[in-house]
Amino acid sequence: MYNDSRNKGTIVPEDGIVVTINAMRRHAGNAEVQQLGCRALAPSAGGITTILNAMRIHDDNDHVFERACRALVKLAYCNHGNQVAIDQ
């Protein structure tokens, strides 16, 4: 889906990041939505607050935590502004 090269050109122009963040907010209690949302947001520059919220709500779900951590690492890598946002 999001990692298919044919879809990448569609997701960003069609506000895929915003749609993903909104879906994660609307379905905060759904671990699967949080896991997939973190995975989808990993290559983007947005959603840090939403990812951290997913980790707080699903602190007992290893799959959500794994995807969230991977997303945060990708977002923080060589980006001081994102590092500060994640640290807060």
N, C-alpha and C positions, 0 to 999 in steps of 0.2 A: 504494500500500500504506500505509505509515506516514503519508504526507501527505494521504491521503484523509480528509476531515472525518468520514466515517462510521466510520473505523477508529481515529481518535485517541481516541475515547471508550472504546474497547476495549483498546487497547495498554497504557495506563498502569494501569488497574485489574487487568489480567491479568498484571501484572509484565513487560510487554513490554521495559522497560529492562533488567531483570535478565536476561531471556532473551537479549536482544541482546548484552549484555556477556559472558554465558557462552558464547554461540556464537562471539564474537570470540576469546575465550580458548582455546576448544577447537580452533578452526580458524585459529590465529595465522599459519600458513604460507600460507593461502589469501588472495591479494590481493583477489579479488572479495568475499569475505565481509568483509574489513577495510574496503573501500571502501563497501560498502552499510551496514555497521555504523556507520561514522563518519557517514554521511548520516542514518541513523536516530537517532543519539544527539544530533545537532546541536541539536534544539529542547529536549532534556531537560537536567536538571541533574546528570547522572551520567556516569560513564564516562571521565573525564579520563585516568586512568592507562591504561585500555585503549586509548584513542585515541593517546596518546603511544607506547605499546608498538607499535601498528600502524605508526606512522611509523618507529620504529626498525627493525622487522623488514623493512619494505618501503620502505626509503630510496631504492630505485631505481625505484619505481613512481609515476609522476606522478599517476595517478588516485587512488591511496590518499592521497598527500600533499595533493592538492587538497581532497578531501572532509574529511580530517583537519583541515586548516587552517581550512576553513569552519566545521567543528564547534567548534573551539577559539575562534574569533572570537566565535561566537554564545554560547558558554559564558562567555567572559571579559567580554563587553560589560556594563558597569555592575555587575559582581559581583566585588568585591575578593577574596573568599575563593577564587573560581575562578581569578582572576589569579595569586594566590600559588601555588596548586596547579599551575598550568600552568608557572610560572616555575621550579619546583623540579626 
